[in-house]
Amino acid sequence: LLLGAMSLSSPLSRAWRWALALSAAGLAVLLGGLMAAAASGRLTAGKAGLYAELINAAPALPSFAPGLLGLLLAMLLLLWLWPRLSLPQAALGTALLSGGLLVTVVVPWWGQVLQGPVRAAALQAAQRDPSLPGQVWLWRSQTPSFGFYRQQPTPGLPEPRVGDWVFTRADELKSAPPSTAYEILRPGPGYVLLQWMDKGERP
């Protein structure tokens, strides 16, 4: 949108300013609507899978989010409809406002939705007594951020061994080997941290 606006000749007609203002505001409303639908559960209603489970457990949006979105819309309209502002100034203002929304609301919220369960499980695994038998592994889960939050390299393992702590996707437990059992140390959403053990040892 901004690159397209910069390709137009200045000064812009009033019709072009309205078109750009409504386009910028519409994108902000669309993004806000998607986040509101995710937070309320409407976005993934009736769906299954890793990301559906993560989004279904999404935290509420910050209380200041609606007010911030309203302020953003008003500022965007002002930027593009104020005739004293040049095209580069309006484009720069739009970029700054959009970046502020991303930094203060969008990225932190989506980060909590997608990485919150990974971080919580990793912090618990970091407290594991190193004298216990076994190791901490990833199993059928491509989540390198787990090792980052744990502050230790955490490689993958084809099949866990008795005593291992395993971080995996919750839906992968359906295909666990029948000869073993596990104790869930930290449940989902989306991911689980568990201890692998023999069937006879399961509490």
Solvent accessible surface area in square Angstrom, and as a share of the most:
residue,aa,sasa,rsa
1,L,86,0.43
2,L,53,0.26
3,L,160,0.80
4,G,41,0.40
5,A,0,0.00
6,M,91,0.40
7,S,92,0.59
8,L,48,0.24
9,S,94,0.61
10,S,74,0.48
11,P,126,0.79
12,L,20,0.10
13,S,58,0.38
14,R,160,0.58
15,A,77,0.60
16,W,126,0.44
17,R,24,0.09
18,W,101,0.36
19,A,48,0.37
20,L,11,0.06
21,A,0,0.00
22,L,105,0.52
23,S,50,0.32
24,A,6,0.05
25,A,12,0.09
26,G,38,0.37
27,L,102,0.51
28,A,10,0.08
29,V,76,0.44
30,L,108,0.54
31,L,55,0.27
32,G,18,0.17
33,G,38,0.37
34,L,82,0.41
35,M,6,0.03
36,A,39,0.31
37,A,16,0.13
38,A,1,0.00
39,A,31,0.24
40,S,65,0.42
41,G,22,0.21
42,R,160,0.59
43,L,62,0.31
44,T,9,0.05
45,A,72,0.55
46,G,92,0.88
47,K,132,0.56
48,A,101,0.78
49,G,39,0.38
50,L,13,0.06
51,Y,132,0.50
52,A,11,0.08
53,E,71,0.32
54,L,3,0.02
55,I,20,0.10
56,N,80,0.41
57,A,55,0.43
58,A,16,0.12
59,P,54,0.34
60,A,89,0.69
61,L,48,0.24
62,P,41,0.26
63,S,113,0.73
64,F,110,0.46
65,A,14,0.11
66,P,97,0.61
67,G,53,0.51
68,L,52,0.26
69,L,41,0.20
70,G,39,0.37
71,L,107,0.53
72,L,11,0.05
73,L,41,0.20
74,A,57,0.44
75,M,72,0.32
76,L,3,0.02
77,L,58,0.29
78,L,96,0.48
79,L,24,0.12
80,W,0,0.00
81,L,34,0.17
82,W,112,0.39
83,P,102,0.64
84,R,204,0.75
85,L,31,0.16
86,S,47,0.30
87,L,7,0.04
88,P,72,0.45
89,Q,96,0.43
90,A,0,0.00
91,A,8,0.06
92,L,111,0.55
93,G,14,0.13
94,T,6,0.04
95,A,44,0.34
96,L,122,0.60
97,L,47,0.23
98,S,45,0.29
99,G,27,0.26
100,G,34,0.33
101,L,20,0.10
102,L,78,0.39
103,V,108,0.62
104,T,72,0.42
105,V,6,0.04
106,V,14,0.08
107,V,95,0.54
108,P,71,0.45
109,W,12,0.04
110,W,63,0.22
111,G,32,0.31
112,Q,101,0.45
113,V,5,0.03
114,L,60,0.30
115,Q,60,0.27
116,G,14,0.13
117,P,24,0.15
118,V,0,0.00
119,R,126,0.46
120,A,29,0.22
121,A,3,0.03
122,A,0,0.00
123,L,75,0.37
124,Q,56,0.25
125,A,2,0.02
126,A,36,0.28
127,Q,152,0.68
128,R,29,0.11
129,D,71,0.37
130,P,126,0.79
131,S,93,0.60
132,L,78,0.39
133,P,99,0.62
134,G,26,0.25
135,Q,105,0.47
136,V,8,0.04
137,W,40,0.14
138,L,17,0.08
139,W,1,0.00
140,R,98,0.36
141,S,7,0.04
142,Q,173,0.77
143,T,14,0.08
144,P,113,0.71
145,S,28,0.18
146,F,0,0.00
147,G,11,0.11
148,F,138,0.58
149,Y,49,0.19
150,R,27,0.10
151,Q,139,0.62
152,Q,84,0.37
153,P,127,0.80
154,T,15,0.09
155,P,73,0.46
156,G,52,0.50
157,L,31,0.15
158,P,112,0.70
159,E,81,0.36
160,P,13,0.08
161,R,127,0.46
162,V,71,0.41
163,G,6,0.06
164,D,1,0.00
165,W,29,0.10
166,V,0,0.00
167,F,0,0.00
168,T,0,0.00
169,R,75,0.27
170,A,26,0.20
171,D,54,0.28
172,E,45,0.20
173,L,30,0.15
174,K,184,0.78
175,S,59,0.38
176,A,22,0.17
177,P,34,0.21
178,P,113,0.71
179,S,84,0.54
180,T,31,0.18
181,A,7,0.05
182,Y,40,0.15
183,E,62,0.28
184,I,79,0.40
185,L,45,0.22
186,R,95,0.35
187,P,93,0.58
188,G,31,0.30
189,P,43,0.27
190,G,1,0.01
191,Y,19,0.07
192,V,7,0.04
193,L,0,0.00
194,L,0,0.00
195,Q,48,0.21
196,W,1,0.01
197,M,16,0.07
198,D,63,0.32
199,K,127,0.54
200,G,81,0.78
201,E,102,0.46
202,R,135,0.49
203,P,126,0.79
